[in-house]
């Protein structure tokens, strides 16, 4: 019996640090994954604390790296932004914005993500900050209200609360990998054993087990439709 593979989306504010670390880790372990940011623009630390570097979504990571290299290399090496940007270049072309309903999309061309039929073609979203989780869930609610569908698609939204620094993103990426593996195993088993509990009914026990293993990463969950 052919099986549909679980598809993932990782999300943070700027699609530069936490979501990209999780994107990289999941991709390296064979998951079908894409990533977004929920903010209005991409914001990275600047040389001065009160002067961040701001880029529009869609700015290539190579262009971001070029600007950073024109600034203080020691500062950006110390705060991890240079390493972060080098990592991102190896994952995809540019940061993408969450495709909010009824707003212009700021995403890469479809050929950048050939495994996805459209911008919302995934069953699992993992955000890395509660305000990003709220933005994603609110957008799904807006879609259900303003554009109801007789054949709604379920999306399982999780939030793994991760501090926005380089080291925390690495630790969070490993924790997200565990969550993704447990979800994948449950999803595969539910497809192979039709008489067993459905995938949705297994999620509470997965989240409880995961939270016990990772008490420093508070977890939220919401089942959304679009």
ZAKOL-634579 format. One line per 2 residues: number of its first residue (from 0); for each residue x, y, z of N, C-alpha, C. Coordinates in steps of 0.05 Angstrom, whole numbers, padded with zeros to 5 digits. Example, Ala and Ser with C-alpha at 12.3 -4.5 7.8 and 13.67 -1.06 7.14 Angstrom:
0 = 00264:-00114:00156:00246:-00090:00156:00264:-00066:00156  00257:-00045:00142:00273:-00021:00143:00258:00001:00157
END
This chain:
0 = 00017:-00024:00000:00000:00000:00000:00018:00025:00000  00013:00043:-00019:00028:00067:-00020:00020:00086:00003
2 = 00040:00100:00013:00035:00117:00036:00041:00146:00030  00025:00164:00040:00031:00192:00038:00050:00199:00060
4 = 00072:00213:00053:00092:00221:00073:00083:00246:00087  00087:00247:00113:00080:00271:00129:00098:00294:00120
6 = 00086:00317:00115:00101:00341:00107:00101:00361:00130  00123:00375:00133:00127:00394:00155:00132:00422:00146
8 = 00126:00441:00163:00133:00469:00159:00143:00480:00186  00166:00493:00186:00177:00505:00210:00175:00536:00207
10 = 00169:00549:00229:00162:00578:00228:00174:00592:00252  00187:00615:00246:00194:00634:00267:00187:00662:00257
12 = 00198:00683:00269:00190:00710:00261:00202:00719:00234  00229:00713:00231:00243:00723:00207:00252:00702:00188
14 = 00247:00677:00193:00256:00655:00176:00286:00656:00172  00300:00662:00194:00329:00663:00192:00344:00646:00213
16 = 00333:00644:00237:00348:00630:00258:00334:00604:00266  00314:00606:00283:00302:00582:00294:00288:00564:00273
18 = 00272:00576:00256:00258:00559:00236:00278:00548:00216  00300:00562:00210:00319:00552:00191:00337:00530:00203
20 = 00343:00532:00229:00358:00510:00241:00341:00485:00241  00315:00487:00248:00297:00464:00248:00293:00454:00219
22 = 00291:00472:00200:00289:00465:00172:00313:00448:00163  00337:00458:00170:00361:00444:00163:00362:00416:00175
24 = 00356:00414:00201:00358:00388:00215:00338:00368:00204  00313:00377:00199:00293:00359:00189:00300:00350:00160
26 = 00310:00369:00144:00317:00362:00117:00340:00342:00116  00360:00346:00134:00382:00327:00135:00374:00299:00143
28 = 00351:00297:00157:00342:00271:00166:00319:00260:00149  00317:00270:00125:00299:00259:00105:00270:00268:00105
30 = 00264:00289:00121:00236:00299:00122:00231:00317:00098  00206:00318:00089:00197:00338:00070:00189:00362:00086
32 = 00203:00384:00082:00200:00408:00100:00204:00434:00084  00190:00454:00092:00195:00481:00083:00192:00499:00107
34 = 00197:00525:00104:00197:00543:00127:00188:00571:00120  00178:00585:00140:00168:00613:00136:00175:00630:00161
36 = 00171:00656:00157:00171:00675:00180:00145:00690:00181  00136:00697:00204:00110:00710:00207:00111:00740:00209
38 = 00136:00752:00212:00139:00780:00216:00133:00796:00191  00134:00823:00194:00130:00841:00171:00155:00844:00154
40 = 00178:00838:00165:00203:00839:00151:00223:00822:00166  00246:00818:00154:00268:00802:00166:00285:00821:00182
42 = 00287:00815:00208:00303:00832:00226:00325:00815:00239  00350:00825:00235:00374:00812:00246:00389:00833:00263
44 = 00404:00823:00283:00420:00842:00299:00439:00859:00282  00441:00884:00289:00460:00902:00276:00485:00905:00293
46 = 00502:00923:00283:00526:00929:00299:00519:00942:00325  00499:00960:00324:00489:00972:00349:00463:00959:00357
48 = 00459:00957:00383:00435:00942:00393:00409:00954:00383  00408:00981:00382:00383:00994:00374:00380:00999:00344
50 = 00398:00988:00328:00397:00991:00299:00399:00964:00285  00377:00949:00285:00378:00922:00272:00380:00925:00242
52 = 00390:00903:00230:00389:00901:00201:00362:00891:00192  00349:00906:00174:00322:00899:00165:00322:00894:00135
54 = 00311:00871:00127:00310:00863:00099:00281:00855:00092  00273:00860:00067:00247:00849:00059:00249:00819:00056
56 = 00226:00805:00062:00226:00776:00056:00232:00772:00026  00246:00751:00019:00254:00746:-00008:00282:00756:-00015
58 = 00294:00771:00004:00322:00780:00000:00340:00755:00001  00355:00749:-00019:00372:00725:-00018:00391:00725:00006
60 = 00395:00702:00017:00414:00700:00040:00442:00709:00032  00449:00705:00006:00475:00715:-00003:00477:00745:-00001
62 = 00455:00759:-00007:00455:00788:-00005:00456:00797:00024  00442:00782:00042:00443:00788:00070:00472:00785:00080
64 = 00485:00763:00071:00513:00759:00079:00531:00781:00069  00526:00790:00046:00543:00812:00034:00541:00837:00051
66 = 00517:00844:00060:00514:00868:00077:00528:00864:00104  00524:00840:00116:00537:00835:00142:00567:00837:00140
68 = 00578:00827:00118:00607:00828:00114:00618:00856:00111  00600:00874:00103:00608:00902:00100:00607:00917:00127
70 = 00596:00904:00147:00595:00916:00174:00617:00905:00191  00612:00902:00217:00633:00893:00236:00634:00863:00237
72 = 00654:00850:00225:00656:00821:00224:00658:00809:00252  00673:00822:00270:00676:00811:00297:00649:00810:00312
74 = 00633:00831:00309:00607:00832:00323:00589:00810:00312  00588:00807:00286:00570:00787:00274:00580:00759:00277
76 = 00606:00755:00281:00616:00729:00288:00609:00722:00316  00612:00742:00334:00607:00737:00362:00577:00731:00368
78 = 00559:00746:00354:00530:00741:00358:00519:00718:00342  00536:00705:00326:00527:00681:00311:00513:00686:00285
80 = 00509:00712:00278:00493:00718:00254:00508:00709:00228  00534:00711:00227:00549:00702:00203:00546:00672:00200
82 = 00550:00657:00221:00547:00628:00219:00519:00620:00211  00499:00634:00222:00472:00629:00216:00466:00634:00187
84 = 00476:00655:00175:00471:00662:00148:00485:00642:00129  00509:00634:00136:00523:00614:00120:00507:00588:00119
86 = 00496:00580:00142:00479:00556:00144:00455:00559:00126  00441:00583:00127:00417:00587:00112:00421:00584:00082
88 = 00444:00594:00072:00451:00593:00044:00450:00565:00033  00458:00546:00051:00459:00518:00043:00432:00504:00043
90 = 00412:00518:00055:00385:00505:00058:00366:00514:00036  00365:00541:00031:00347:00551:00010:00357:00578:00002
92 = 00343:00591:-00018:00353:00615:-00030:00349:00640:-00013  00325:00642:00000:00318:00667:00013:00297:00662:00035
94 = 00294:00680:00054:00272:00677:00074:00245:00682:00061  00225:00667:00070:00198:00670:00060:00178:00677:00082
96 = 00158:00693:00075:00138:00701:00094:00115:00682:00094  00103:00676:00117:00079:00660:00119:00059:00671:00099
98 = 00046:00653:00083:00027:00662:00062:00000:00670:00074  -00001:00693:00087:-00026:00702:00100:-00049:00704:00080
100 = -00073:00697:00090:-00096:00699:00073:-00101:00728:00064  -00106:00732:00038:-00114:00758:00027:-00091:00779:00029
102 = -00066:00769:00031:-00043:00787:00030:-00024:00778:00008  -00009:00797:-00004:00010:00788:-00025:00030:00769:-00014
104 = 00035:00747:-00028:00054:00727:-00020:00083:00737:-00024  00100:00730:-00005:00128:00735:-00006:00143:00709:-00003
106 = 00139:00692:-00023:00151:00665:-00022:00167:00660:-00047  00183:00639:-00046:00200:00631:-00069:00184:00618:-00091
108 = 00194:00617:-00116:00179:00603:-00137:00174:00574:-00130  00154:00563:-00143:00145:00535:-00136:00168:00515:-00141
110 = 00185:00520:-00160:00207:00501:-00166:00227:00499:-00143  00227:00519:-00125:00245:00517:-00102:00235:00495:-00082
112 = 00210:00489:-00083:00199:00468:-00065:00183:00448:-00082  00196:00431:-00097:00181:00413:-00116:00164:00392:-00102
114 = 00170:00387:-00076:00154:00366:-00062:00127:00376:-00053  00122:00403:-00055:00097:00415:-00045:00080:00424:-00068
116 = 00054:00416:-00066:00035:00424:-00087:00028:00453:-00086  00028:00465:-00062:00023:00493:-00059:00035:00503:-00033
118 = 00031:00528:-00026:00045:00541:-00004:00035:00530:00023  00013:00516:00024:00002:00505:00049:00000:00474:00048
120 = 00016:00462:00031:00015:00433:00028:00032:00419:00049  00023:00419:00074:00036:00405:00095:00016:00399:00117
122 = 00021:00378:00132:00002:00369:00153:00011:00379:00181  00036:00386:00184:00047:00394:00210:00061:00421:00207
124 = 00054:00439:00225:00069:00465:00228:00081:00465:00256  00107:00472:00257:00121:00475:00283:00132:00503:00284
126 = 00120:00520:00301:00130:00547:00305:00149:00547:00328  00164:00568:00331:00186:00570:00351:00182:00593:00371
128 = 00159:00605:00370:00153:00627:00389:00122:00630:00390  00112:00636:00414:00083:00636:00417:00069:00657:00399
130 = 00081:00680:00395:00068:00700:00378:00067:00690:00349  00086:00674:00340:00086:00662:00314:00064:00641:00312
132 = 00061:00625:00333:00040:00605:00335:00013:00619:00333  00009:00641:00348:-00016:00656:00347:-00022:00666:00319
134 = -00001:00676:00306:-00005:00687:00279:-00014:00665:00259  -00002:00642:00261:-00009:00620:00244:-00037:00610:00249
136 = -00044:00605:00274:-00070:00596:00281:-00091:00616:00273  -00086:00642:00278:-00105:00663:00270:-00109:00663:00240
138 = -00088:00658:00224:-00091:00658:00195:-00108:00634:00186  -00105:00611:00198:-00122:00588:00191:-00151:00594:00199
140 = -00156:00608:00221:-00183:00615:00229:-00195:00635:00208  -00179:00654:00199:-00188:00673:00179:-00195:00658:00153
142 = -00179:00639:00145:-00185:00624:00121:-00211:00609:00123  -00215:00596:00147:-00240:00581:00151:-00264:00599:00151
144 = -00261:00624:00161:-00284:00642:00163:-00290:00655:00136  -00269:00666:00123:-00274:00681:00099:-00274:00664:00073
146 = -00262:00640:00075:-00261:00623:00051:-00267:00594:00060  -00291:00589:00070:-00297:00562:00079:-00296:00542:00056
148 = -00288:00517:00062:-00286:00496:00042:-00302:00472:00051  -00317:00459:00033:-00332:00435:00041:-00313:00412:00047
150 = -00289:00413:00038:-00269:00392:00042:-00245:00404:00057  -00248:00411:00082:-00226:00424:00097:-00203:00405:00101
152 = -00179:00417:00100:-00154:00402:00105:-00145:00407:00133  -00139:00386:00148:-00129:00389:00176:-00099:00395:00176
154 = -00091:00413:00193:-00063:00419:00198:-00058:00419:00228  -00038:00404:00236:-00031:00402:00264:-00009:00423:00271
156 = -00016:00442:00287:00002:00464:00294:00013:00461:00322  00039:00461:00323:00054:00459:00349:00071:00484:00353
158 = 00075:00492:00378:00094:00512:00384:00115:00501:00403  00140:00503:00396:00162:00496:00414:00176:00523:00420
160 = 00173:00532:00445:00183:00559:00452:00214:00558:00454  00227:00573:00436:00256:00573:00435:00267:00601:00435
162 = 00286:00607:00452:00299:00633:00453:00312:00639:00426  00311:00664:00418:00321:00671:00391:00351:00678:00393
164 = 00367:00657:00398:00396:00660:00395:00407:00634:00383  00432:00635:00373:00443:00614:00357:00444:00587:00372
166 = 00453:00587:00397:00456:00563:00412:00429:00551:00419  00410:00568:00427:00383:00558:00434:00370:00546:00409
168 = 00374:00558:00386:00363:00547:00361:00374:00519:00355  00400:00515:00360:00411:00488:00356:00399:00468:00375
170 = 00396:00475:00400:00384:00457:00419:00354:00452:00412  00340:00473:00404:00313:00470:00396:00309:00453:00371
172 = 00328:00455:00353:00327:00439:00328:00328:00410:00335  00344:00402:00354:00345:00374:00362:00319:00364:00375
174 = 00308:00382:00391:00282:00375:00404:00260:00373:00384  00260:00390:00364:00240:00389:00343:00243:00364:00326
176 = 00268:00355:00322:00272:00330:00307:00260:00307:00322  00262:00305:00348:00249:00284:00363:00219:00285:00360
178 = 00207:00309:00362:00179:00311:00358:00170:00302:00331  00185:00310:00310:00178:00303:00283:00181:00272:00279
180 = 00201:00260:00291:00204:00231:00288:00181:00216:00301  00173:00225:00325:00150:00212:00339:00124:00216:00324
182 = 00120:00239:00312:00096:00244:00296:00097:00227:00271  00119:00225:00258:00122:00209:00234:00116:00179:00240
184 = 00128:00169:00262:00123:00141:00269:00093:00135:00275  00080:00154:00289:00052:00150:00295:00035:00152:00270
186 = 00042:00170:00252:00027:00173:00227:00030:00149:00210  00055:00138:00207:00060:00115:00191:00045:00090:00202
188 = 00046:00087:00229:00033:00064:00241:00003:00066:00238  -00008:00090:00239:-00037:00093:00236:-00046:00086:00207
190 = -00028:00091:00188:-00034:00084:00160:-00032:00054:00156  -00012:00041:00169:-00007:00013:00165:-00027:-00005:00180
192 = -00037:00006:00202:-00056:-00010:00219:-00082:00005:00222  -00100:00000:00203:-00124:00016:00202:-00143:00011:00226
194 = -00138:-00012:00240:-00155:-00018:00263:-00144:-00005:00289  -00121:00008:00287:-00109:00021:00310:-00119:00049:00314
196 = -00110:00063:00334:-00119:00091:00339:-00111:00108:00316  -00128:00127:00307:-00121:00145:00286:-00099:00164:00295
198 = -00086:00176:00276:-00063:00193:00282:-00070:00216:00301  -00093:00229:00297:-00101:00251:00313:-00104:00243:00343
200 = -00113:00219:00348:-00118:00210:00375:-00092:00204:00390  -00070:00201:00375:-00044:00195:00387:-00028:00220:00396
202 = -00037:00243:00386:-00021:00267:00391:-00019:00275:00420  -00041:00273:00436:-00038:00280:00464:-00017:00265:00479
204 = -00015:00239:00474:00006:00223:00488:00034:00230:00478  00036:00237:00452:00062:00245:00441:00071:00271:00453
206 = 00053:00290:00455:00061:00316:00466:00068:00314:00496  00053:00297:00511:00059:00293:00539:00086:00280:00543
208 = 00092:00260:00526:00118:00246:00529:00141:00265:00520  00136:00281:00499:00157:00299:00490:00162:00321:00511
210 = 00141:00332:00523:00144:00353:00542:00159:00343:00567  00154:00319:00574:00169:00307:00597:00199:00305:00591
212 = 00205:00299:00566:00234:00297:00559:00247:00324:00556  00231:00345:00547:00242:00371:00542:00226:00392:00558
214 = 00229:00392:00585:00214:00411:00601:00221:00440:00597  00245:00445:00586:00254:00473:00582:00244:00485:00556
216 = 00229:00470:00540:00217:00480:00515:00187:00477:00517  00173:00497:00528:00144:00495:00531:00130:00490:00504
218 = 00110:00472:00505:00097:00463:00480:00068:00471:00480  00058:00480:00457:00030:00486:00452:00021:00469:00428
220 = -00005:00465:00427:-00016:00450:00404:-00044:00460:00397  -00050:00461:00371:-00077:00468:00362:-00082:00453:00335
222 = -00105:00442:00333:-00114:00430:00307:-00128:00451:00291  -00118:00456:00267:-00129:00477:00250:-00139:00465:00224
224 = -00156:00481:00210:-00167:00472:00184:-00166:00495:00164  -00164:00487:00139:-00165:00507:00118:-00175:00494:00092
END
